[in-house]
């Protein structure tokens, strides 16, 4: 088409409006997907609607992946059109940069780069289909979605003053991201719950994503009307000229509203790096703080009681020193040194001995709490700076939870981690040093702080104590509240590796609420709703209990902004020193309720998690009262802060967005594969094991999941009971070993009674589906609670009952007698084939042993001739036992792994024969050569074995004929 500016365009052979690039991209992209859908439906309809569970007519609409990636010729047609699309796509990104780039602005360059990467990853996931390489297809598709976020938000932020374009972008972006929620929901319904027809609904949302995504880019046609190619700005929009009839100020306000105002102040790379460093430093603080309990816990484990090292829990009270004015001035003026010294907590992984490692971590926590309290106190004179510091501290907690999810509830920079068990300690330390240097690169605003403000330092300290306990005990790991409400199979509530993002979303939403709507948070109504949420979480299970937990999570994050801000403006020696002391008392209370049998005064608080929750909320309420009592002055301050503080918020919002995306990426990679294959399916044989894992800390204070995984896999264990497995407390790091083992080994998992049931834990992992499970707390009038799991497994089509049980301690014989009677009746209540994986605390053939192995239970001992047992026992009935072995633990734990092999009866008659076989026949031992090769234990553990694991006591496995 000819140019309208002929006097200036002499020599131009061809020129056309820039909007045609957008229309060409839109038309060809839609043609690629829709042509594949039409051709695929015409030629291979029933094949492309078929999925791993269902086909036509249950599923009747194909997904995008099945349409474009599985069949010829639709796959080829799609790829041809996508190749054609790439040209207009790159041109679209280039024109957008030219339209929005302005001298001194970094954001247009960043958005252009994200657009280029987004285009490349689009080519990646469309040309590498899930059929070609499932992992790379998923990686590239996730990357595409990740880079769509900055592209979408950036286009909104950089939109020229065009009312129609801004409106369409808002609607399409909202539709795109809103579609992700039902998309994930129906994918879970299909993948996990195997609901017929769910994949068809998922497919509709997947196609909607494509339509919205392409339509969002199509809106550029309204902006590119200002361009004529080859490229000449014929209307001046790239210079900021308003070509709309709507005033520029109105349009800019509309744009600011669309982006929540977070981009209003522009974008500067240096400021973004500052916020990134601040958030990472906050992450380091939480990483060191949450590691303290784990390294302390090592010592009472081995002492079987108070060791004295528990005193280091008081390492957090160091801010009390800031109550001494000369020391306060010294620390405030030397914040960089204090923050750098706190990194000793990260260096601790290089210290081999448990005792010096504990003291190194304790020193890191001491300096970390001191440094952060001094920083907050110093910055309290500047509301915007203070808010930025608090956001970094709380976002650091969110980052810690994200990292722990990605590392299966371990933090990669904890001192119990190293390269051999998945640690990233060296990398984390280098980044931490760089973050501290940037975090402290500006001199303190003033050494005296903001001065004494109104209100009560004592009430503020109570608020800090309750707040930090709530954040640490409930939100430092995304699985904690989920396990509070877990009650077994069939699944009727959230599960950690599928629904944990809800916790992250609640934390993020709460933090944003505390920043943008502080007046809503600091009300008694909000406190009352949060208290109700705490009550529901404590008293109820399944989804209802979790909803209460999400309410509480959002409130804790939201109220952290006003509570910490209020505390920072008072004497830090009182607010943070006393606040952390109160927090420590709650931490000990938190342990006492379950460790009551080993600590002085323990029986007074036995099983009173409800008291803990009440105390926590009352303390937070005291802090809220102090904030509300100063509401008049706070309103004036907030009005001043609102204008001054928005500069940093866009970067914090961006950081929260990045953390959420990273979590979703980890969530996708951890999504259940449903690949549960027993080791000897052809022989209809399964191997069962029992192991007391000593809270997943080995003898040298390293996290032991990897070593446990290796032994369980090499011993070919299909069903295993794990005892001393509940790690969901501050003192144990809020961990969950079963997540890693279950996902890595391909097993179903029942965590057993949750952390609010006050036991040391009993868990079940199984290669076979868990049809049903119930949790039991056995009679324990004096000693520690005895947990049990009664699960029904579908083993090769036969329902088999499995019991996992941990008896009470030796010092309480009456408890153990009552427990033996309860469990004997429980095992006797089923006539199905059954086996028990247990910790009984009794000698073979004596005492309570004869209650467990009795006519009441119907159970038989796996090997009555094994006289060298005291704790671990395997019992069975209605099964054919073929082998039994004991495998030394090396330095993983304090208890060996015991395993037994069983054949599942093919019929009820065969089960009764096995059940009623005479004692002599049932226990007749045979040589290994007399059993088929598939029935034998691995030979690698004979003799010296591997990694100090070997068959011991008998020096070889035993077989029964």
C-alpha angles and dihedrals in degrees: 000000000000122000120254089218099064095162091059099035103060110148096024107132098188133013133170139169118276091234089075090070089059093045092047091050091048096048096046094044092051090044090055095055100034095046090052090049093049096045094042093049091048097048108025107016100144092042096053094046090052115102135175093281110024145017138186128358095021088049115035109160123063125233121238092251094051091047099050103030114039112052144046131262098017091056091054094045090051093049093049092054092043089053089053089048093059094073097055088039095059090041090052091053091047094050091047090055092049090049096050105030115112130172113275095013119119100181096077090055092049092049092047090051091050088050092053093047090045090054093049093049089048088058089047099056094039095050096037101055127192088255091057099045117346096194097051092042089055094043093052093044091051089048090052091053091045093054091043088069097062090037092054097042091041093053089051092049094047098041112138114238096282113133096199094049093048091050094050093046091053093051096044095045090049091048092048096051093037090056091059092071099059089036091061092041095055092042088057090047088054101038102037106021095031094220113182112242094015092109091056091055089045088053092056091054090045091054089045089057090056093049094048093044095053092041091054090058090044090066088073086078088076090056098038091062084090091065131076117195126258077055118272126146102230098173104034098238091135087062092055098262113154110233094178128091088231113092115258093237091057092049093047089052090050090050091049090051091051091054096040089246093282094122096043095102097050130246128281123181093214092055091048090053089050092056092044090053091047093051093046090050088051088052090052091052092053092044092055094042094050091047093058094074093050095054091044091050091060091072104052086046092062095036092047088223142026110339102182093244088093087084088080088075083083090067088103095066093078092110086074085080088067088071087075105080100214091049091046091053091047094051095043091052092047101042094137092059092047093050092046091050089053088066087075083091089066094044090056092090087073090060107090102193116080095224098051090041090056092051091047091054091045090054090049091052091046092054094040095055091044094049096046093047090051091048094051092046092049094048094046089093089069113053095199093049091046092051090050091053093048091048090051091050094049095039085053088061089052090050090050090054091048092050092047091052091051090050096045095259096316119109109232093221098047118122090242088063130078137156093283094061101035102279123154094194099140094048091045092051095051092049090046092055091050091047093051092049091054094038091057100034093111122067117250112277088235134336097230098060123221094311128242111320130195124275131054123307088200093057090045089052090052089052092051092048094050093042096051092046091051093047093046100041098043109021107035087088127032094219098056099086091037090058090047089064098036114119106167137256140016087047111245101162143033123312124211102239095044109033104028091104089073088069091050091048091050091049092048093046091048093051092050090047091053091052101043101029107029092149090061093050098048096064132104089237091062090045090051092051090049091049089052089050090051090051093050092048091051099045106032138058138205121030096332092058091047092052087058089051092051090051090052092045092054091048095048091053093044097048092047090078098058095034096052091040090053093047093049091060093059134062103306092207088067104031098044101020095050090033092059090044089057088046089054092052089053090049090055090044087051090058098038093063090067101024093051092126093062105039135068112263091008097135090061092068098029112152094349103138085140089064089052093053092047091049092048093052093045090053092049088047089056089055091047090051090055091050094047092047088063094044096123095057090037091059091055091047093047092053090055092043094050093067095040099043103054094083094076098035097079090059093048091048087050091049091051089049091051091049091050091050091048090051091050090050090052089044090054093048091049095047110131113268095197088222098144109156123165117225098238107028093145091060093044085233130138134190119221125195142183124206134170101214100191094229094303096286116122126214091273096049097257123134105259106201095109093050092047090049092053095051094045091050095046092048088052093230113181099181124025136175116212121200130194084029105133106106099158098119133093092249091055096043098254090271136154116204092183093069094062095041095046096047096041095045096039099242139141113243137208109189091201125216108003128243092266089061091072102232134126088244143259121207136180127210120186139177086208126073115270102227096183138351136183129191124224135194106203124216110288110163094166115009138045120314117267113220125204137181122206108194133173113215129196100226111181091328095312122108109235125180119226126193124197115189141171115196125212124268128285094251093068108060095167091055091051092048093052091045092051091053092048094049094044090056091045092053091044092053092078129062092194122107105279145180135191125217105192157154105222108166095219140107120254115269092004138098117331090006087080091056094052092044100046147107088269094060096029088215129141128207115252089228118001090185092065098100097170098081132108107152118015121060136167117205129179147176135188092019133100108241112207104171148010132192142171118215122197116243100223104203097319098102142334097267134062127240113252119196138180133188122223137184115218113231114247092217143012089256092056089047091054091049090053091045096049098039114131119263094245094048093043094053099040107134121216135189119266090247089063094064126069116264091248090060096056129101118245112281093215092085096057120110111355091354122196130301089357092302113126142143106272143173088040092027087226140041121273123231129199129207 
